[in-house]
Amino acid sequence: MSLKATINLLRSSSFRFALLTGFTIWLATSVVLILVYFKLENTIWQSIDKNLDEQTEQILAQAVKQPDVSVEELVEAFNFMSRTNSMTFETNGMNMMAMHNSPAMKSLHSAMGVANPPNHMIDDNQALTSNQGNLQFTREVTLPSGQIISISQNIDYLDQLQTSLWQSLLFGLSITLLIAFAGALLLTQRSLRRIHEINLACKTIMQGNLNHRVPYKNTTDRFDDYDQMASVINSMLDEINDLIAKVRHVSDNIAHDLKSPLARLRAQLELASSELNSPFLDEGINEVDRLLAMIKSLLGIARIESKKKENFETIDMLTIANDVVEMYRPAFEDKKISLHLDAESGKIRANKNLLSQALANLMDNALKFTPERGAVSITGALIDNRDYKLSIQDSGPGVPEKEMTRVFERFYREDSARDTSGFGLGLSLVEAIINLHEGTIKLSNNEGLLVRLTLPKSS
């Protein structure tokens, strides 16, 4: 993945949502594991306390049962029976609880974790002690004779257990965090891939390919939210396409139905003009001619959009470009506009008349909007031995960015073109012709208007 793609992924809302979800799961897991840790600690100390209680009951029962047995014999007998516990007898009268309150023992109590007993277990009779470097939990037991003995349980293993538990806890949480982050990345990549497919399809449709649709898997077991959104978008596009088709069909029918009456009207005006020499009749004939030309353009667009490829042949783009340039050169010279052609030969499969008409419309627009002493250049070449690209660059005012796509609409004319001749059908006709040839047309501003045509090479 490139650096730019990685940055876009990390900045996406999908990644933030997936990361938040992963972090929430990780935090919940952390809380559960910590609670389990403290529950385990409490269970261990409850077990130690219960064990000491049982040992205390056994010693006191033995002392009551055999009152004549000395304390040393009692301790020795009990140690023999239970090797896991060490019992000591205080002969010097030193209180073990006093040792517990010493600075050295307080430093032991400062240690946190499993090896530190709960506060409620530390009192006058119980303490955390150290015997030859071994950590022990000690309890003082007062015998019926008044003598005091200490029973101790070695808890040195708890220190190692505490270290192992914390290491396991930190390792597990780290792995969980990495899994959450990796899961967020994977989920985001899938989400962005689907969003990219939808955006790409929408851009293709916005460029004029109204028959294109958003891809999705139309299966019951894998019909997710993105598939549902794609299906709704496609249904909306189908409805829009139907409405556009109906509007075009109505306009085409109106144009077809008006053609005959206008032709008859023109004939009658010509007849009247021959009998009555009136400038008003001549002006009426000119207006009828304009309407007939507009209807002819509309019917031509409708015929081309029917996708009927008639009279297609292999032609040379250089020949077509030369013919159109030579036809328009006198008009450009009259306006003192420099016209330059720099194109190479390239064979394509096309309808020669239609393609010539498309180039003528583009040349006509360049002639209209290029000021006097301006320049128009035409370049053409085969790209990767696959497509033929023809560019027409003029030095006119260009087209505002917000109107760049609207100029292909029927009858649309920008404000600066209101005073020029035409009906706003020229670029619509060009687009229909280029689409019929399975090519593309793109407009951009580059010190004037730059028109790029791409036509597939003849196979």
KESEVO-582817 format. One record per residue (C-alpha): y, x, z. Coordinates in steps of 0.5 Angstrom, whole numbers, plus 500, padded with zeros to 3 digits. Layout:
<rs>
YXZ ...
</rs>
This chain:
<rs>
500500500 507503498 512504503 517498501 511493501 509496508 516495510 517488507 510486510 513488517 519484516 516478514 516472518 508471517 507478520 512476526 508470528 501473527 503479532 506474537 499470536 495477537 500479543 499472547 491473546 492480548 496478554 492473556 486477556 489482560 491477566 483475566 481482566 486484572 484478576 476480575 478487577 481484584 476479584 470485584 474489589 474483594 467482593 465489594 469489601 466482603 459485602 461492606 464487612 458483612 453489612 457492618 457485621 449485620 449492623 453490629 449484631 442488630 445494635 447489640 441485640 437492641 442493647 440487650 433487649 432494651 438495657 434501660 434505653 440510653 445510648 443516644 436514643 439507641 443510636 437515633 433509633 438505629 439511624 432512623 431505621 437505616 439511612 445508609 449508615 451514619 452512627 456516632 457516639 463518642 462523648 469526648 472519649 476520643 478513640 477513632 482508632 487513634 485518628 486512624 493512626 494519625 499522619 493524615 489518615 495514613 496518607 489516605 491508606 496509601 491510595 491503591 485500588 478499590 477505595 483502599 480496604 484489604 490489610 486484614 480488615 484494618 485492626 484496632 476496631 476498624 479503620 478508614 476515616 474521613 468525615 467532612 471530606 467523605 471517605 468512610 469505613 468505621 467500626 467501633 462497637 462496645 455495648 454491654 454497658 461498656 460504652 463505645 459507639 462507632 458505625 460508619 459506612 460511606 465508601 466515597 463512591 468507591 473512589 469514583 468506581 475505582 477510576 471508572 474501572 481503571 479507565 474501562 480496563 485501560 480502554 479495553 486493553 488498548 482496543 484489544 491491542 489495536 485489534 490484535 495488531 490490525 488482525 496481525 496485519 490482515 492475516 499477514 497480508 493474506 499470507 504474503 499474498 498467497 506466498 507471492 502467488 506461489 513465488 511468482 508461479 515458481 519464477 515463471 516456471 523457472 524461466 522455462 514455462 514448464 506448463 505453468 502451475 501454482 493457482 489454488 482453489 480446489 474446493 473442499 470448504 476452502 482447501 487450506 494449507 496454502 492450497 495443499 502446498 500448491 497442490 503438492 507443488 503442482 503434482 511435483 511439477 507434473 511429475 518433473 514435466 513427465 520425466 522431461 518429456 520422456 527424456 526428450 521423447 527418447 532423445 528424439 526417437 534416437 535421433 530419428 532412428 539414427 538418421 537413416 543409418 547415418 545417411 546410408 553410412 555417408 553414402 557408403 563412405 562417399 562411394 569408398 572415397 570415390 574409389 579410394 582417395 583417402 583423407 581418412 574417408 573424407 574426415 569420416 564423411 565430415 564427422 557423419 555430416 556433423 552428426 546429421 546436422 545435430 540430428 537435424 537440429 534435434 528433430 527441428 526442436 522436437 517438431 517446433 515443441 509440438 506446438 504446431 503453428 504452420 505457415 504463419 503469416 503477417 511479416 515485418 520484423 524490420 525486413 527479417 532483421 535486415 535480411 539476417 544482418 545483410 547475410 552475416 555482414 561479410 562474416 562480421 567484416 572479415 573479423 573486423 567487428 562493427 555491426 549496427 542495426 537500428 530497428 523500426 518497422 513492426 508487424 507480427 504474426 510469425 513463421 518467417 523461416 523459423 524466425 529467421 533461423 532463430 535470429 541467425 543462430 543468435 547472430 552466429 553466437 555473437 560472431 563466435 564470442 565477440 572478439 576482433 574489432 568488437 561491436 554488435 548492435 541490434 535494436 528493435 521497436 514496438 513497445 506501447 504499440 503492443 509487443 515488438 522487442 528486439 535486442 542483440 548486444 555484443 561486446 564479448 565475455 558474456 555468460 556467467 550468472 550461474 549458467 544464465 538459465 542452463 545455456 538453454 538446455 540441450 547439449 549444454 556448453 559452458 567451458 569457454 565454448 568447448 573449443 568452438 564449433 557447435 553442439 550446444 543446441 543453438 539456444 535451445 532451438 531459439 527458445 523453442 522458436 520464440 516459445 512457439 511464437 508466444 514470445 519470451 527470450 531473456 539474457 543478461 550481461 551488459 558489457 557483453 551479452 545482451 539478448 532480449 526478444 519479445 514477440 506479440 504484435 500481429 492483431 
</rs>
